[in-house]
Amino acid sequence: MAMATSPDWIGMEDAIARLLPSGGPARNRALLLADLSAYARTVVREARRARVVAPTLEESARALGWLERPVFVCGHHRSGTTLLQQLLDGHPQLLVLPSEGTYFTSFDYAARADPAPRDIDRFIADWIARLVDPNQDPHFKLGRSGPHGNPSLLFAQRLLGWRVALVEARPALATFALLLALVAAFRDVAAPLSAPRLWVEKTPLNERNVQRLSAFSQARFIQLVREPSATLASLLELYRAAGSGEFDPAEHAQTIRRSLQLAQKHVQRFRGRYLIVRYEDLTDHPVQEMERVGAFLGISPDPAMSTPTVVGRAARSNSSFKQGGAGVVERWGYSAALPPQQARLISAFTASVARPLGYHVAQLTVLTRSAIHLRQLPSRALRRTQAWIRRALLPIARRWVGAAGSDHENS
């Protein structure tokens, strides 16, 4: 029987690298994503074919000391969550995932106690693609293949091994075993000499999932908030730059309101475990604000928290308006007032919840505010109905896909 030959990892990575963007959009994004997906799937297949690299009992016990101490960074889109993630990246006592976690959204198919093997493989492949970041430098966050092997392959092997070990060690956290295995495997490959005390994950709007995430008894939460008009303006510019015509300012004004409400609710409910950080304070006084963040997390002061980085490399801002210098904290925002209609929406939906956070949003008359709310009732009811239908149909779809997969595997 002929022995299977190892894939040409260097050649595959070179082909991807030639398609990666350099200071602008990718030249052929469709081909880039197709090559990246094929590469990731090949890595997972080879990891399954090779031996799974399980942690030793000593490694597992040592890792649980920090894996059970997550820091969840959340907040509305365009409120500064990426900036805080980048400022935490270089601290030697933290292990920071360099991409958004989105565990309950992008990976809902695997965020359960007993995901199917194909869902585990899909999760690993999706993360390998994320860690060969197709959008921003630095790409190849796990490193590239060379004489000592393929770091993405080791990552997949370690992730598979860690998941089994963590399910056995902490059955109460089995729903999060894949996420924790991801974090442990990332440390093994990207920062093997590090000794973190906590790990950091950033997902916008995760303030909606705090109850689920509080399964980690030692978890800490940091929510970014921002002046509502600036948040809406940044979202509007993001949609405009992407050429999307689906921007609904009323819907976004309402999600901004909900995010600010949750910030104030959670900081009372999870006293000592929940911190609110204002984007304006973070950009105007980064050193002082990061000292406050460090004290909240119980980590030592470190100058690295003044410089935004991604896997240790200086990072540029994630602003919708302008790209600043790498490794510099800058506040970029809109230079003109919102259109009158959007300004009224922001006032109607956020004025009362923004004021306790120190934001002075213009207050409308009760009559005007009520009229705006009434006009939005039909669309709000439609969105809620659509969300209910999706939630109701999702389990049915999963069972159908599972049955179809089993039939295919048995055929």
C-alpha positions in Angstrom: 0.0 0.0 0.0 1.4 3.4 -1.0 2.0 5.9 1.8 0.0 9.1 1.6 2.1 12.1 0.7 2.0 15.2 2.8 0.3 18.2 1.2 2.5 21.0 -0.1 1.8 23.4 2.8 4.4 26.0 1.7 3.0 26.0 -1.9 -0.6 26.4 -0.6 0.4 29.2 1.8 2.4 31.0 -0.9 -0.7 30.9 -3.2 -2.8 32.4 -0.4 -0.1 35.0 0.4 -0.1 36.3 -3.2 -3.8 37.0 -3.0 -3.8 38.7 0.5 -4.5 42.4 0.5 -1.6 44.9 0.9 -2.9 48.3 1.9 -6.2 47.9 0.1 -8.8 45.4 -0.9 -7.8 41.9 -2.1 -7.3 41.7 -5.8 -9.4 38.6 -6.1 -11.3 38.1 -2.9 -13.4 35.2 -4.2 -10.4 33.2 -5.2 -8.6 34.1 -1.9 -11.5 32.8 0.2 -11.8 29.7 -1.9 -8.1 28.9 -1.5 -8.2 29.7 2.2 -11.2 27.4 2.7 -9.5 24.6 0.8 -6.3 25.0 2.8 -8.2 25.0 6.2 -10.2 21.9 5.3 -7.0 20.1 4.2 -5.3 21.0 7.5 -8.2 19.5 9.5 -8.3 16.4 7.4 -4.6 15.8 7.9 -5.0 16.5 11.6 -7.6 13.7 11.8 -5.3 11.4 9.8 -2.3 12.1 12.0 -2.2 11.7 15.7 -4.2 13.9 18.0 -1.8 15.8 20.4 -3.6 15.6 23.8 -2.3 17.6 26.7 -0.7 15.8 29.7 -2.5 15.8 33.0 0.0 18.4 34.3 -0.6 20.6 31.2 -4.3 20.4 31.7 -4.3 21.2 35.4 -2.0 24.2 34.8 -4.1 25.5 31.9 -7.4 25.3 33.8 -6.0 27.8 36.3 -6.3 30.5 33.6 -8.8 29.0 31.1 -11.5 29.4 33.8 -10.7 33.1 34.1 -12.0 34.6 30.8 -12.3 38.3 30.1 -15.2 39.1 27.7 -15.0 42.4 25.9 -18.3 43.5 24.5 -20.3 46.5 23.4 -22.1 47.8 20.4 -20.5 47.6 17.0 -18.2 50.7 16.4 -17.9 51.5 20.1 -14.2 50.7 20.5 -14.1 47.0 21.3 -11.3 46.4 18.8 -9.2 49.2 20.3 -9.5 47.7 23.8 -8.7 44.3 22.5 -5.5 45.6 20.8 -4.5 47.5 24.0 -4.7 44.3 26.0 -2.9 42.2 23.4 0.7 42.9 24.6 0.2 42.3 28.3 2.3 39.4 29.4 -0.3 38.1 31.9 -3.1 37.9 29.2 -3.7 35.6 26.3 -5.8 37.6 23.8 -7.6 35.9 20.9 -6.7 38.0 17.8 -10.1 37.7 16.2 -13.7 38.1 17.3 -14.9 35.1 19.2 -18.6 35.2 18.0 -19.1 31.8 19.7 -22.9 32.0 19.9 -23.4 33.6 16.4 -20.9 32.4 13.8 -20.3 29.1 15.6 -23.8 28.4 17.0 -23.6 25.0 15.2 -20.8 23.9 17.5 -21.5 25.8 20.7 -23.0 22.9 22.5 -21.9 20.1 24.9 -21.8 17.4 22.2 -21.2 18.8 18.7 -21.0 16.2 15.9 -17.5 15.4 14.6 -18.2 17.3 11.3 -19.2 20.4 13.3 -16.0 20.2 15.3 -14.0 19.9 12.0 -15.9 22.8 10.6 -15.2 24.9 13.7 -11.5 24.2 13.5 -11.4 25.0 9.7 -13.3 28.2 10.2 -10.8 29.3 12.9 -7.8 28.4 10.8 -9.2 30.6 8.1 -9.7 33.4 10.6 -6.2 33.1 11.9 -4.9 33.4 8.3 -6.6 36.8 8.4 -7.9 37.6 4.9 -8.6 41.2 5.9 -5.8 42.8 7.8 -2.1 42.5 8.7 -0.7 40.6 10.4 -1.8 37.6 8.3 -0.8 34.1 9.2 -1.3 34.7 13.0 -0.2 31.1 13.7 2.9 31.5 11.6 3.8 29.8 8.2 5.0 26.4 7.4 8.7 25.7 7.3 11.3 23.0 8.1 9.7 22.3 11.5 6.2 21.7 10.1 2.9 23.5 9.7 1.8 25.5 12.8 -1.8 25.4 11.6 -1.7 21.6 11.6 -0.3 21.5 15.1 -3.0 24.0 16.1 -5.7 21.6 14.8 -4.1 18.6 16.5 -3.8 20.4 19.8 -7.4 21.7 19.6 -8.8 18.2 19.1 -6.7 16.9 22.0 -7.6 19.8 24.3 -11.4 19.4 23.6 -11.5 15.8 24.8 -9.3 16.7 27.9 -11.5 19.6 28.9 -14.8 17.8 28.5 -13.4 15.2 30.9 -11.9 17.7 33.3 -14.8 20.2 33.4 -18.1 18.5 32.3 -20.1 21.5 33.6 -18.4 23.7 31.0 -18.8 21.2 28.2 -20.8 23.7 26.1 -17.6 25.9 26.1 -15.1 23.0 25.6 -14.5 23.9 21.9 -13.9 27.6 22.8 -11.6 26.8 25.6 -9.7 24.2 23.5 -9.3 26.9 20.8 -7.8 29.3 23.3 -5.4 26.6 24.7 -4.3 25.5 21.3 -3.7 29.1 20.2 -1.4 29.6 23.2 0.4 26.3 22.5 1.2 27.4 18.9 1.3 31.3 18.9 2.7 31.9 22.4 4.2 28.6 23.8 6.4 30.4 26.3 3.7 32.6 27.7 2.2 32.1 31.2 -1.1 33.9 31.1 -3.3 34.5 34.2 -6.4 35.3 32.1 -7.6 35.1 28.5 -9.4 37.7 26.5 -12.2 37.3 23.9 -13.9 40.2 22.1 -17.4 39.9 20.5 -19.6 43.0 19.8 -23.1 42.7 21.3 -22.0 39.9 23.7 -23.6 41.9 26.4 -26.7 40.1 25.3 -25.1 36.7 26.3 -23.8 37.7 29.7 -26.1 35.3 31.5 -24.8 32.3 29.4 -21.2 33.4 29.8 -21.6 33.8 33.6 -21.3 30.0 33.7 -17.6 30.9 34.2 -17.8 31.9 37.9 -14.5 33.9 37.6 -15.3 35.7 34.3 -14.9 39.4 34.0 -16.8 41.6 31.5 -15.7 44.9 30.0 -18.3 46.7 28.0 -17.4 49.6 25.7 -19.9 52.4 25.3 -19.7 55.5 23.0 -21.7 58.6 22.3 -24.8 57.4 20.4 -24.6 59.8 17.5 -20.9 58.9 16.9 -21.8 55.2 17.0 -24.5 55.6 14.4 -22.4 57.9 12.2 -19.6 55.3 12.2 -22.0 52.5 11.3 -23.4 54.7 8.5 -20.0 55.3 7.1 -19.1 51.6 7.4 -22.2 50.7 5.3 -21.6 53.5 2.8 -18.0 52.4 2.3 -19.1 48.8 1.7 -21.7 49.9 -0.8 -24.5 48.4 1.2 -28.0 50.0 0.7 -29.5 48.1 3.7 -28.7 50.6 6.4 -31.7 51.0 8.8 -31.0 53.9 11.1 -34.0 53.3 13.3 -33.1 49.7 13.9 -29.5 50.6 14.8 -30.7 53.4 17.1 -32.7 50.8 19.0 -29.9 48.3 19.2 -27.6 51.1 20.5 -30.3 51.9 23.2 -30.4 48.2 24.2 -26.7 48.0 24.5 -26.5 51.1 26.7 -29.4 49.7 28.8 -27.6 46.4 29.3 -24.4 48.1 30.3 -26.2 49.8 33.2 -28.1 46.7 34.1 -25.1 44.4 34.2 -22.8 46.7 36.1 -25.4 46.6 38.9 -26.1 42.9 38.7 -22.5 41.7 38.4 -20.8 44.1 40.8 -17.1 43.8 40.8 -17.1 41.7 37.7 -18.5 44.1 35.1 -16.7 47.3 34.0 -18.0 50.0 31.7 -15.4 51.9 29.6 -16.3 54.9 27.6 -14.7 55.1 24.2 -14.0 58.8 24.6 -12.1 58.3 27.9 -10.1 55.4 26.3 -9.0 57.6 23.3 -8.5 60.8 25.2 -6.7 59.3 28.2 -5.5 55.9 27.2 -2.9 55.5 29.9 -5.2 56.4 32.8 -8.1 54.4 31.4 -6.0 51.3 30.8 -4.6 51.6 34.4 -8.3 51.4 35.5 -8.8 48.4 33.3 -5.7 46.7 34.6 -6.8 47.3 38.2 -10.2 45.8 37.4 -8.5 42.6 36.0 -6.0 42.4 38.8 -3.0 42.4 36.5 0.2 44.4 37.0 0.8 47.8 35.2 2.6 47.4 31.9 3.6 49.9 29.3 2.4 47.5 26.6 -1.2 48.6 27.4 -0.6 52.0 25.8 0.2 50.5 22.4 -2.4 48.8 20.2 -1.0 45.5 18.8 -2.2 42.3 17.3 -0.2 39.2 18.2 2.5 41.6 19.3 2.7 43.7 16.1 1.7 47.3 16.1 -1.9 47.7 14.8 -3.8 50.4 13.0 -7.1 51.7 14.1 -10.4 50.1 13.1 -12.0 53.4 12.3 -14.7 53.8 9.7 -13.4 57.2 8.8 -9.6 57.2 8.6 -6.7 54.8 9.1 -4.1 56.3 11.5 -0.6 55.2 12.2 0.2 51.8 13.5 0.5 51.4 17.3 -1.1 54.8 18.0 -4.3 55.5 19.9 -6.4 58.0 18.0 -10.0 59.1 18.0 -11.5 59.2 14.6 -15.1 60.4 14.2 -17.6 62.1 12.0 -16.9 65.7 11.2 -20.5 66.7 10.4 -23.8 66.4 12.2 -26.0 63.5 11.5 -28.9 64.1 9.0 -31.8 65.6 10.9 -34.0 62.5 10.6 -31.2 60.3 12.0 -30.4 62.8 14.8 -34.1 62.7 15.9 -34.0 58.9 15.9 -31.0 58.9 18.2 -32.6 61.4 20.5 -35.9 59.5 20.6 -34.3 56.2 21.4 -31.1 56.9 23.4 -31.4 60.3 25.2 -32.7 58.8 28.5 -30.3 55.8 28.6 -27.2 57.8 27.5 -27.5 60.5 30.1 -26.4 58.3 33.1 -23.3 57.4 31.2 -22.3 61.1 30.7 -23.6 61.6 27.2 -25.8 64.6 26.6 -28.1 63.7 23.8 -30.8 66.2 22.8 -34.1 65.5 24.5 -37.2 65.6 22.3 -40.7 66.5 23.5 -42.8 63.7 24.8 -45.2 64.1 21.8 -42.4 63.9 19.2 -40.7 61.0 20.9 -44.0 59.1 21.2 -44.7 59.6 17.5 -41.3 58.3 16.5 -41.7 55.2 18.7 -45.2 54.5 17.3 -44.0 54.7 13.7 -41.4 52.1 14.5 -43.8 49.6 16.1 -44.7 47.7 12.8 -41.1 47.2 11.8 -40.1 46.1 15.4 -42.9 43.6 15.4 -41.8 42.2 12.1 -38.2 41.8 13.2 -39.3 40.1 16.4 -41.6 37.7 14.4 -38.8 36.9 12.0 -36.4 36.2 14.9 -38.9 34.0 16.5 -39.4 32.0 13.3 -35.6 31.6 12.9 -35.3 30.3 16.5 -38.2 27.9 16.0 -37.0 26.5 12.7 -33.3 26.2 13.6 -33.6 23.1 15.7 -35.7 21.5 12.9 -33.1 22.4 10.3 -30.3 21.0 12.4 -32.1 17.7 12.9 -32.8 17.4 9.2 -29.2 18.2 8.3 -28.0 15.7 10.9 -30.3 13.0 9.5 -29.2 13.7 6.0 -25.6 13.6 7.1 -26.1 10.2 8.7 -27.8 8.8 5.7 -24.9 10.0 3.5 -22.3 8.5 5.9 -24.1 5.2 5.9 -24.7 5.0 2.2 
